[in-house]
Amino acid sequence: MGSVEKYEYVFDETVENRRLAGQHQAFKLGMGKLVLAPLQVSQKNLRILDAGTSDGYWLDDFRPSLAHPETCELVGIDITGERFPQSPPPGVKLEVQSSMGPWPESWLQSFDLVHQRLTLFGVGTKSKECVLELMKIVKPGGWIQLVETEHSSHEPNSPQVKRLGALIRELSIGMGSDLSFRGGAMESWIREEGFIRVGTMLAPICLGAECPDPNLREQTVEAYCFTATQLLKACKGFPGGLKCMSEVESESFISELAEELRTKGGYFPLRIVWGQRPNQV
C-alpha cells in the first residue's frame, strides 16, 4: 500500500462542509434522487445506514424523503469521528465504525438500506471484501446501494479536467487501490452473493458551466478545485512524487482548472449499483 506520510489533510470545517455540499448536490442532480434502489420509503420503522458518512450530510438530506422519519433509525458510520458535528442532524445517529467490520451482532441482517458512496478507493485491494461486509448487515428484503466514480478518460473534457481525473486515479493507486470495483465489478459481486433485483446506472455528474442548475455552477467549481488542491498535496507526498503532471504544470493547475470549469464545464460518470437480499422462505 502506498504511503502518504508527507501529506497532512488541512481540515477547515467551513470549507470542507461547502466542498461536501457542492459534491453532494452535483451527485444528487446527476442521479435524479439520492436512492435509486426501490426502497419503500412509505414504511414505518425503517433502519438506514450510511457508510463513510462524514458529517451525516447524506442522511440529513435523505430523511425528508421518508414518510414517517420520526419512526425510522438513521445511522451514519465513519472510520473516524473527526468530522462528526457536536450536534448531529436531527434524527441521525453517528458512530465510529469501519465499513470493513466487524459489526455489532445486533446489526447483522438488520438494515432496510445500506448506502455507501466514494469510499472503496480508500480500502486498497479489499474493495470486494468491503462490499461483502456491507452486504452482511442488509436484512432480508432490504437493499444495498453503492456509489463510486467510473473511468472518465474517454470523456471529451478539457485538458485540466482530464488532469483532475488522472489525479484522482493517481491518488487511488498511490493509496494501494487496484480500482477493481470499476467496470461492472460491484454489480457482479452483489449478484454472486445471491442478491436479486440488481440494478445499475451511470449518472452524468456535470460541473461548472455544464451544470444544468445555474445556482450550483460556482459551488461545483469551488468544491472540485478544493478537492484538486488536496489531491495535489497528497500525490506529491507519494514515493516518486507527482506523476500525472510536472511540478511547473502543477503550479498553475488549480487556476486553469477553475477557468476551464467556469467557461467550458466538465463531466464525469458516476456508477450506482443496487441489489436486494432475498426474503427468507
C-alpha positions as CSV (number, residue, x, y, z in Angstrom):
1,M,0.0,0.0,0.0
2,G,1.2,3.5,-0.8
3,S,2.4,5.9,1.8
4,V,1.0,9.3,2.5
5,E,3.2,10.1,5.5
6,K,4.2,13.5,4.0
7,Y,0.7,14.6,3.4
8,E,-1.4,16.2,6.1
9,Y,-5.0,16.9,5.2
10,V,-5.9,20.5,6.0
11,F,-9.3,20.4,7.7
12,D,-11.3,23.6,7.7
13,E,-14.9,22.9,8.8
14,T,-16.4,25.7,6.8
15,V,-14.5,25.0,3.6
16,E,-14.9,21.2,4.0
17,N,-18.7,21.5,4.6
18,R,-19.1,23.6,1.5
19,R,-17.0,21.2,-0.6
20,L,-19.1,18.2,0.6
21,A,-22.3,20.1,-0.1
22,G,-21.2,21.1,-3.6
23,Q,-20.2,17.5,-4.4
24,H,-23.4,16.1,-2.9
25,Q,-25.6,18.4,-4.8
26,A,-23.8,17.6,-8.1
27,F,-24.3,13.9,-7.4
28,K,-28.0,14.4,-6.5
29,L,-28.6,16.4,-9.6
30,G,-27.0,13.8,-11.8
31,M,-28.7,10.8,-10.2
32,G,-32.1,12.5,-10.1
33,K,-32.5,11.4,-6.4
34,L,-30.4,10.1,-3.6
35,V,-31.7,6.5,-3.6
36,L,-32.2,4.6,-6.8
37,A,-32.9,1.3,-5.1
38,P,-36.7,0.8,-4.9
39,L,-36.9,1.2,-1.1
40,Q,-40.4,1.5,0.2
41,V,-40.0,4.9,1.9
42,S,-43.7,4.9,2.9
43,Q,-42.9,2.3,5.6
44,K,-42.5,3.0,9.2
45,N,-39.6,1.9,11.4
46,L,-37.0,1.7,8.6
47,R,-33.4,1.2,9.5
48,I,-31.0,3.0,7.2
49,L,-27.2,3.0,7.4
50,D,-24.8,5.4,5.5
51,A,-21.2,4.2,5.5
52,G,-18.4,6.7,5.1
53,T,-20.9,9.3,6.3
54,S,-18.5,12.1,7.2
55,D,-20.8,14.6,9.0
56,G,-24.1,12.9,8.2
57,Y,-25.0,15.2,5.4
58,W,-26.4,12.5,3.1
59,L,-28.7,11.1,5.8
60,D,-29.9,14.6,6.8
61,D,-30.8,15.3,3.1
62,F,-32.5,11.9,2.6
63,R,-34.5,12.0,5.8
64,P,-37.3,14.2,4.4
65,S,-37.9,11.6,1.7
66,L,-39.2,9.2,4.4
67,A,-43.0,9.2,5.0
68,H,-42.5,8.5,8.7
69,P,-39.0,9.8,9.6
70,E,-39.8,10.0,13.3
71,T,-40.2,6.2,13.5
72,C,-37.0,5.5,11.5
73,E,-33.4,4.9,12.6
74,L,-30.8,6.6,10.6
75,V,-27.2,5.6,11.4
76,G,-24.1,7.1,9.9
77,I,-20.7,5.4,10.3
78,D,-17.1,6.5,9.6
79,I,-13.7,5.2,10.4
80,T,-13.0,8.3,12.4
81,G,-15.3,10.8,14.1
82,E,-13.2,13.9,13.4
83,R,-15.9,15.2,11.1
84,F,-18.8,14.4,13.3
85,P,-20.6,17.6,14.4
86,Q,-21.1,18.3,18.1
87,S,-24.8,18.2,17.5
88,P,-25.7,15.6,14.8
89,P,-28.5,16.3,12.4
90,P,-32.0,15.7,13.9
91,G,-32.9,12.0,13.8
92,V,-29.4,10.9,12.8
93,K,-27.0,8.8,15.0
94,L,-23.3,8.9,14.1
95,E,-20.9,6.1,15.2
96,V,-17.2,5.4,14.7
97,Q,-17.2,2.1,12.8
98,S,-15.3,0.7,9.8
99,S,-17.1,-0.4,6.7
100,M,-14.8,-3.4,6.8
101,G,-16.4,-4.7,10.0
102,P,-16.6,-6.5,12.3
103,W,-20.2,-5.5,13.0
104,P,-22.1,-5.4,16.3
105,E,-24.1,-8.7,16.4
106,S,-27.4,-6.8,16.5
107,W,-26.6,-5.1,13.2
108,L,-26.3,-8.3,11.2
109,Q,-29.1,-8.6,8.6
110,S,-30.9,-5.7,10.3
111,F,-30.9,-2.7,7.9
112,D,-33.5,-1.9,5.2
113,L,-31.0,0.2,3.3
114,V,-27.2,0.2,3.4
115,H,-25.7,3.0,1.4
116,Q,-22.0,3.8,0.7
117,R,-20.5,6.5,-1.5
118,L,-17.0,7.2,-2.7
119,T,-15.1,5.1,-0.1
120,L,-13.9,1.9,-2.0
121,F,-10.7,3.6,-3.3
122,G,-9.7,4.1,0.3
123,V,-9.7,0.4,1.2
124,G,-6.8,-0.6,-1.0
125,T,-7.2,-4.0,-2.6
126,K,-10.0,-5.0,-0.3
127,S,-12.9,-3.3,-2.2
128,K,-14.7,-6.7,-2.7
129,E,-14.2,-7.6,0.9
130,C,-15.7,-4.3,1.9
131,V,-18.8,-4.8,-0.3
132,L,-19.3,-8.3,1.1
133,E,-19.1,-6.9,4.7
134,L,-21.7,-4.3,3.9
135,M,-24.0,-6.9,2.5
136,K,-23.9,-8.8,5.8
137,I,-25.9,-6.1,7.5
138,V,-28.7,-5.9,4.9
139,K,-31.9,-7.5,6.2
140,P,-34.0,-10.0,4.1
141,G,-35.9,-7.8,1.7
142,G,-33.5,-4.9,2.3
143,W,-31.3,-3.1,-0.2
144,I,-27.7,-2.1,-0.6
145,Q,-26.7,0.8,-2.8
146,L,-23.1,1.6,-3.8
147,V,-21.9,4.8,-5.5
148,E,-18.4,5.2,-7.0
149,T,-16.7,7.1,-9.8
150,E,-16.1,5.3,-13.1
151,H,-13.4,5.6,-15.8
152,S,-13.6,9.1,-17.4
153,S,-10.5,9.2,-19.6
154,H,-12.7,8.7,-22.7
155,E,-14.9,11.7,-22.0
156,P,-14.4,14.8,-24.2
157,N,-13.3,17.0,-21.2
158,S,-10.9,19.9,-21.5
159,P,-7.2,19.3,-20.6
160,Q,-7.3,20.4,-16.9
161,V,-10.5,18.4,-16.2
162,K,-8.8,15.4,-17.7
163,R,-5.9,16.0,-15.5
164,L,-8.2,16.1,-12.5
165,G,-9.4,12.6,-13.5
166,A,-5.8,11.4,-13.8
167,L,-5.0,12.9,-10.4
168,I,-7.9,11.0,-8.8
169,R,-6.6,7.8,-10.4
170,E,-3.1,8.6,-9.2
171,L,-4.2,9.1,-5.6
172,S,-6.2,5.9,-5.7
173,I,-3.3,3.8,-6.9
174,G,-0.9,5.6,-4.5
175,M,-3.2,4.6,-1.6
176,G,-3.0,1.0,-2.7
177,S,-6.3,0.7,-4.6
178,D,-6.4,-1.5,-7.7
179,L,-9.7,0.2,-8.8
180,S,-11.1,-3.3,-9.1
181,F,-14.6,-2.0,-8.2
182,R,-14.9,-0.2,-11.6
183,G,-16.1,-1.7,-14.9
184,G,-19.1,-3.6,-13.6
185,A,-17.4,-5.4,-10.7
186,M,-19.7,-4.1,-8.0
187,E,-22.7,-5.5,-9.8
188,S,-21.0,-8.8,-10.2
189,W,-20.1,-9.1,-6.5
190,I,-23.7,-8.4,-5.4
191,R,-25.1,-11.0,-7.8
192,E,-22.5,-13.6,-6.8
193,E,-23.8,-13.3,-3.2
194,G,-27.3,-14.2,-4.3
195,F,-28.8,-10.7,-4.1
196,I,-31.7,-10.2,-6.5
197,R,-33.2,-7.2,-8.5
198,V,-29.8,-5.9,-9.1
199,G,-29.7,-2.7,-11.0
200,T,-27.1,-0.3,-12.2
201,M,-26.9,3.3,-13.6
202,L,-24.2,5.5,-15.0
203,A,-25.1,9.0,-13.8
204,P,-23.8,12.1,-15.5
205,I,-22.1,14.4,-13.0
206,C,-21.8,17.9,-14.6
207,L,-19.6,20.6,-13.2
208,G,-19.3,24.3,-13.7
209,A,-20.6,25.6,-17.0
210,E,-22.1,22.2,-17.9
211,C,-24.2,22.0,-14.7
212,P,-27.9,22.3,-15.7
213,D,-28.7,24.2,-12.5
214,P,-27.2,27.7,-12.7
215,N,-27.3,28.0,-8.9
216,L,-24.9,25.1,-8.5
217,R,-22.3,26.0,-11.1
218,E,-20.0,28.1,-8.9
219,Q,-20.5,25.8,-5.9
220,T,-19.3,22.8,-8.0
221,V,-16.3,24.8,-9.3
222,E,-15.3,25.6,-5.7
223,A,-15.9,22.1,-4.5
224,Y,-13.8,20.4,-7.1
225,C,-11.0,23.0,-7.1
226,F,-10.6,22.5,-3.4
227,T,-10.6,18.7,-3.9
228,A,-8.0,19.1,-6.6
229,T,-5.8,21.2,-4.2
230,Q,-5.9,18.4,-1.6
231,L,-5.2,15.7,-4.2
232,L,-2.1,17.6,-5.4
233,K,-0.7,17.7,-1.9
234,A,-1.4,14.1,-1.3
235,C,0.1,12.8,-4.6
236,K,3.2,14.9,-4.1
237,G,3.8,13.0,-0.9
238,F,3.9,9.6,-2.6
239,P,7.2,7.9,-3.4
240,G,8.4,9.4,-6.6
241,G,6.2,12.4,-6.3
242,L,3.5,13.7,-8.7
243,K,3.4,11.7,-11.9
244,C,0.4,12.9,-14.0
245,M,1.9,16.4,-14.4
246,S,5.2,18.3,-14.0
247,E,5.9,20.5,-11.0
248,V,5.7,23.6,-13.2
249,E,2.3,22.4,-14.6
250,S,1.0,21.8,-11.0
251,E,1.7,25.4,-10.0
252,S,-1.0,26.7,-12.4
253,F,-3.2,23.7,-12.4
254,I,-5.8,24.9,-9.9
255,S,-6.3,28.3,-11.5
256,E,-6.5,26.8,-15.0
257,L,-8.9,24.1,-13.8
258,A,-11.2,26.8,-12.3
259,E,-11.1,28.7,-15.5
260,E,-12.0,25.7,-17.6
261,L,-14.8,24.7,-15.3
262,R,-16.3,28.2,-15.4
263,T,-16.1,28.6,-19.1
264,K,-16.4,25.1,-20.5
265,G,-17.5,22.9,-17.7
266,G,-16.7,19.3,-17.0
267,Y,-18.3,15.8,-16.8
268,F,-17.5,12.5,-15.2
269,P,-19.6,9.3,-14.8
270,L,-20.8,8.0,-11.5
271,R,-21.7,4.3,-11.2
272,I,-24.6,3.5,-8.9
273,V,-25.3,-0.2,-8.2
274,W,-28.1,-1.6,-6.0
275,G,-29.5,-5.0,-5.1
276,Q,-31.9,-6.7,-2.7
277,R,-31.3,-9.5,-0.2
278,P,-34.0,-12.2,-0.9
279,N,-36.7,-12.6,1.7
280,Q,-36.2,-15.8,3.7
281,V,-38.7,-18.6,2.8
